[in-house]
């Protein structure tokens, strides 16, 4: 456990659970708060953001493998029209709560996973740009591959993010 003291209260942080216990000056529990990670990025996820995320992990020596998934908007052709972009929307408070719960379940399912970062685009993302970035760190490579595949499949099925494809010729379709 990690103890952090502020002027009006103290915080006990339990690693891997993302739970914080807040105490008032008389050491009585005030509230239990689950820390929420930032999930959404406005527009496309930029390559320098991805590179910086990877570089920040070079000092973590208990990690033996990183697995990364980058979801990219494809320029598919449908009914003779090419996909130009996708607009992603979500009800953010609900999606962030679901993501907090999913993160906890992922850490419980993969006890050797030391880090998990998930970023999803909102707004318009053009064909060829990145809309989903999932970064998993584990002690061993096989665990990171298994965790990554499961996490991406679960996000696709359970995370309430909607998308609308925009095509050449000015038409669109909810997917």
C-alpha positions in Angstrom: 0.0 0.0 0.0 1.1 3.5 -0.7 0.3 6.4 1.7 -0.2 9.9 0.5 -0.8 12.8 2.9 -2.6 16.0 2.0 -3.4 19.0 4.3 -7.0 17.9 4.9 -6.9 14.2 4.4 -4.8 11.1 3.8 -5.0 8.6 0.9 -4.2 4.9 1.0 -3.6 3.6 -2.5 -3.7 -0.1 -3.3 -1.7 -0.9 -6.4 -3.4 -2.9 -9.2 -6.9 -2.3 -7.8 -7.1 1.4 -8.7 -8.9 1.9 -5.4 -8.2 4.9 -3.1 -9.3 5.1 0.5 -9.7 8.7 1.8 -9.3 9.5 5.5 -10.1 12.7 7.3 -7.6 14.1 9.9 -9.1 11.9 12.6 -8.4 8.8 10.5 -12.0 8.0 9.9 -12.8 6.6 6.4 -14.6 9.3 4.3 -15.2 7.6 1.0 -14.1 4.9 -1.4 -13.2 6.1 -4.8 -12.2 4.1 -7.9 -9.7 6.0 -10.0 -10.8 6.3 -13.6 -8.2 6.3 -16.3 -8.7 8.6 -19.3 -10.2 6.6 -22.0 -11.2 8.9 -24.8 -9.1 11.0 -27.1 -10.6 13.7 -29.4 -9.9 12.8 -33.0 -7.3 10.4 -34.2 -4.7 9.0 -31.9 -1.4 10.5 -33.0 1.8 8.4 -33.5 3.9 10.6 -31.2 1.4 9.9 -28.4 1.8 6.2 -29.0 5.6 6.5 -29.1 5.7 8.5 -25.9 3.5 5.9 -24.1 5.9 3.2 -25.1 9.0 5.2 -24.1 7.6 5.9 -20.6 7.8 2.1 -19.8 11.5 1.7 -20.4 12.3 2.2 -16.7 9.9 -0.5 -15.6 12.3 -3.4 -15.2 9.7 -6.0 -14.0 8.1 -6.1 -17.4 9.3 -8.7 -19.9 6.9 -8.1 -22.8 4.6 -5.4 -24.3 1.8 -6.2 -26.7 0.2 -3.4 -28.6 -3.0 -3.2 -30.7 -3.6 -0.3 -33.0 -7.0 -0.1 -34.6 -6.9 1.8 -37.9 -9.8 3.1 -40.0 -9.9 1.2 -43.3 -10.8 2.7 -46.6 -13.3 -0.1 -47.4 -15.5 0.0 -50.4 -19.2 -0.5 -49.9 -21.8 -0.3 -52.7 -19.2 1.3 -54.9 -18.4 4.0 -52.4 -15.2 4.3 -50.4 -15.1 4.9 -46.6 -13.5 8.3 -46.1 -13.8 8.5 -42.3 -15.6 7.3 -39.2 -17.2 9.4 -36.6 -17.1 7.8 -33.1 -19.6 8.8 -30.4 -20.3 7.6 -26.8 -22.1 8.5 -23.7 -18.9 9.2 -21.9 -19.9 8.7 -18.2 -21.4 5.3 -18.9 -18.5 4.2 -21.1 -15.9 5.3 -18.6 -17.7 3.4 -15.8 -17.9 0.3 -17.9 -14.2 0.7 -18.8 -13.3 1.0 -15.1 -15.1 -2.2 -14.3 -13.5 -4.0 -17.3 -10.0 -2.9 -16.3 -10.5 -4.4 -12.9 -11.7 -7.6 -14.4 -8.8 -7.7 -16.8 -6.3 -7.3 -13.9 -8.1 -10.1 -12.0 -8.0 -12.4 -15.0 -4.3 -11.7 -15.9 -2.4 -11.5 -12.5 0.9 -11.1 -14.3 -0.3 -8.1 -16.3 1.5 -5.1 -14.8 0.2 -2.3 -17.1 -2.8 -1.7 -19.2 -3.5 1.5 -21.2 -6.6 1.9 -23.5 -7.4 4.9 -25.6 -10.3 5.2 -28.0 -11.1 8.1 -30.4 -14.2 10.2 -30.3 -15.1 12.4 -33.2 -14.0 12.1 -36.7 -11.1 9.8 -37.7 -10.0 9.7 -41.3 -9.2 6.5 -43.2 -5.6 5.5 -42.4 -5.6 7.1 -38.9 -5.6 5.3 -35.6 -8.8 5.1 -33.6 -7.9 2.5 -30.9 -4.7 2.0 -28.9 -4.4 -0.8 -26.4 -1.1 -1.3 -24.7 -0.6 -4.4 -22.4 2.5 -5.1 -20.3 3.2 -8.5 -18.7 6.1 -10.4 -17.2 6.1 -12.8 -20.2 5.2 -12.5 -23.9 2.7 -15.3 -24.1 0.6 -13.7 -21.3 0.7 -10.3 -23.0 -0.5 -11.8 -26.3 -3.3 -13.7 -24.6 -4.4 -10.7 -22.5 -4.3 -8.3 -25.5 -6.4 -10.5 -27.7 -9.0 -11.0 -25.0 -9.1 -7.3 -24.1 -9.5 -6.1 -27.6 -12.3 -8.6 -28.3 -14.1 -7.6 -25.0 -13.8 -3.9 -25.8 -15.3 -4.5 -29.2 -18.2 -6.4 -27.7 -18.9 -4.5 -24.5 -17.7 -0.9 -24.7 -20.6 1.4 -25.8 -19.0 3.3 -28.6 -21.0 3.9 -31.7 -19.6 4.7 -35.2 -20.9 6.3 -38.3 -19.1 5.7 -41.6 -18.9 8.5 -44.1 -18.5 7.6 -47.8 -17.4 9.3 -51.0 -20.4 10.9 -52.5 -21.5 12.4 -49.2 -23.5 9.4 -47.9 -23.1 7.9 -44.4 -24.2 4.8 -42.5 -24.4 3.8 -38.8 -22.4 0.7 -38.3 
